Amino acid sequence: MNTRFAKLTLATLISASLGLSPLGVMAADPAPASAPAAAPSTPAPAAQADKAAKKTTAKSKKDKKAEKKAKKQSKKKAKAAQQPAAAQ
C-alpha cells in the first residue's frame, strides 16, 4: 500500500509541476507585458511609409516575374510554331 501511495504522490507532483511550469515562465518574463506600453507612438507613420514602400517593391517583383513568365511562354509558342514548319 505504501508503494501505491508513493506512486500516486509522485504522479501528482509531476503533473502539478508540468501544469504550473507555463505560469512560472510567464511570471519570469516581464518583457511582453511592458513592450506595448514602452513603444513610442511617433514612429508609427514612418513605419507605415516603409510598409507602403515595401509593398510597391513587392508588386514590382511580382510584375517582373509575370513579365518573365509571359516572355518564356511566348518563346515556347514561337519555338513550337517553327518546329512543324521545319519538319514539313
N, C-alpha and C positions, 0 to 999 in steps of 0.2 A: 504494500500500500504506500509506503514511503517513496518507492520508485515512481509510481504513478503520480503522486503529488509533486515530486521533483520535476518530472517531465512536464506536467501541466503548468507549473510555476515558470519553468524555463521558456516554454512556448508562449506564455502570457507576456513575459518580459520582452522577448524578441519581437512579438507582434506589436507591442506598445512602443518599443523603440523605433520600429520601422514606420509606424503610424505617425509618430511625433517628429521624425527627422526632417521632413519638409518645413515644419514650423520653426525648427531650430535654425535652418538655413535662411529662412525669410527674416527671422529676428536678427541674425548676424549680419545681414547685408542691407544697410540703410540707403544705399545709393539709388535704387529705383524710386523710392518714396520721395527723395529730395530732388531728383533730377527735374521733374516738371516745374517745380517752384523756382529753381535756380536758373532756368532758361530765360534769357532776356527776350523781350518781345520786339525789339528794334530790328534785328537782322532778318526777321520773317519776310519782309518784302524783297530783300536781296536774295534770299533763298528761293523765293517764288520766281524771280527773274532767272536765276540759274537753272531752275527746273524747266522753265519755258525754253531756254536756250538749248538745254539737253534734248528736249522733245523735238526741236527743229532739226538738230543734228541727227537724231534717231530717224526722223522722217526722211531726211536726205539719204541716209544709209539704205532705207527701205526702197526709196526711189532708184538709187543706184543699182540695187540688187534686181529690181524689176526690169530696169533697162538692160542689164546684163543678160537676164533670162530671155528677154524678148530678142536680143541680138543672137543669142545662141539658137533659139528656135528658128529664127529666120535663116540662119546659116544651114541648119539641118534641112529645112524645106528646100532651100536652093540646091543643096547637095543631092537631095533625093530627086529633085526635078532633073538634074543633069545626068544622073546615072541611067535612067531608062533611055534617054536620048542617046547616050554613048553606047548603050547595049544594042540598039537597033542599027 
